[in-house]
Amino acid sequence: MSDDPTHVREFFGSRAADWDTRFPDDGPAYAAAVQELGLRPGDAVLDAGCGTGRALTPLRAAVGPSGTVLGADLTPEMLERAVAAGRGGTSGTAALLLTDVGHLPVRDGALDAVFGAGLVSHLAEPVAGLRELARVVRPGGRLALFHPIGRAALAARHGRQITPDDLRAEPRLRPVLAEAGWRLVSYVDENARYLAMAEREA
Ligand SMILES: C[S@@+](CC[C@H](N)C(=O)[O-])C[C@H]1O[C@@H](n2cnc3c(N)ncnc32)[C@H](O)[C@@H]1O
């Protein structure tokens, strides 16, 4: 499923208020996925499609006070919840950007890594969106595409089955990433998590 921005905004805008209470036990899974990015103190990282900012606190912990954490999302209600939860605004956790991740106000190669949880299947133009994420990351930098539940378990939760055209399936994702400037370096799709890790090509 890919989505146009208006539909994304409507869909997530109506879910923002109870987003964090729907899955209250996901915190450790987010922290573990962030750890696999291998961030160092002082690094700059973007949470693309940050929503209510569930990854922002572990991202800040990974880069420390000298690092930079940006959170970008196109749904205002999600960012409002992030601020209300103390993960943005003046809290010092992250600077929040109300924007489509396909058009980032960030200079070329400024970031060391991008974290994207539950994002990729909502991109209207996946190659263009992933290429924009590659543009803002330095060569050798990393991209983590994460979900705190695997594809099959998520489909079952929604009463569906996984389909071969799913962008997150490895055979589809690998060439899409390559076209966008990323090399897939690891891929895990198990019940308790989905994590595709890619490296920015030189
Ligand atoms: C499934 S939610 C995940 C939110 C958050 N990452 C989390 O794990 O809780 C997907 C989020 O991506 C945002 N999103 C989808 N497409 C986007 C785009 N093109 N640019 C910016 N944000 C986008 C939605 O507004 C929504 O907040």
The ligand as a MOL file (V3000), in Angstrom:
LIG
                    3D

  0  0  0     0  0            999 V3000
M  V30 BEGIN CTAB
M  V30 COUNTS 27 29 0 0 0
M  V30 BEGIN ATOM
M  V30 1 C 2.7380 3.9570 11.0900 0
M  V30 2 S 3.0290 5.6250 11.5890 0 CHG=1
M  V30 3 C 4.5320 5.4160 12.5110 0
M  V30 4 C 4.8340 6.5770 13.4110 0
M  V30 5 C 6.1150 6.4090 14.2220 0
M  V30 6 N 7.2650 6.2710 13.3780 0
M  V30 7 C 6.0000 5.2190 15.1320 0
M  V30 8 O 6.7160 4.2320 14.9080 0
M  V30 9 O 5.2170 5.2700 16.0900 0 CHG=-1
M  V30 10 C 3.5910 6.3760 10.0730 0
M  V30 11 C 3.9070 7.8590 10.2030 0
M  V30 12 O 4.5480 8.2820 9.0070 0
M  V30 13 C 4.0250 9.5370 8.6400 0
M  V30 14 N 4.2320 9.6610 7.1930 0
M  V30 15 C 3.7680 8.8560 6.2280 0
M  V30 16 N 4.2000 9.2870 5.0280 0
M  V30 17 C 4.9720 10.3690 5.2470 0
M  V30 18 C 5.7150 11.2520 4.4090 0
M  V30 19 N 5.7480 11.0970 3.0830 0
M  V30 20 N 6.3930 12.2610 4.9840 0
M  V30 21 C 6.3580 12.4340 6.3440 0
M  V30 22 N 5.6830 11.6350 7.1830 0
M  V30 23 C 4.9900 10.6160 6.6430 0
M  V30 24 C 2.5780 9.5080 9.0780 0
M  V30 25 O 2.0490 10.8020 9.2420 0
M  V30 26 C 2.6930 8.7440 10.3850 0
M  V30 27 O 2.8870 9.6040 11.4850 0
M  V30 END ATOM
M  V30 BEGIN BOND
M  V30 1 1 1 2
M  V30 2 1 2 3
M  V30 3 1 2 10
M  V30 4 1 3 4
M  V30 5 1 4 5
M  V30 6 1 5 6
M  V30 7 1 5 7
M  V30 8 2 7 8
M  V30 9 1 7 9
M  V30 10 1 10 11
M  V30 11 1 11 12
M  V30 12 1 11 26
M  V30 13 1 12 13
M  V30 14 1 13 14
M  V30 15 1 13 24
M  V30 16 1 14 15
M  V30 17 1 14 23
M  V30 18 2 15 16
M  V30 19 1 16 17
M  V30 20 1 17 18
M  V30 21 2 17 23
M  V30 22 1 18 19
M  V30 23 2 18 20
M  V30 24 1 20 21
M  V30 25 2 21 22
M  V30 26 1 22 23
M  V30 27 1 24 25
M  V30 28 1 24 26
M  V30 29 1 26 27
M  V30 END BOND
M  V30 END CTAB
M  END
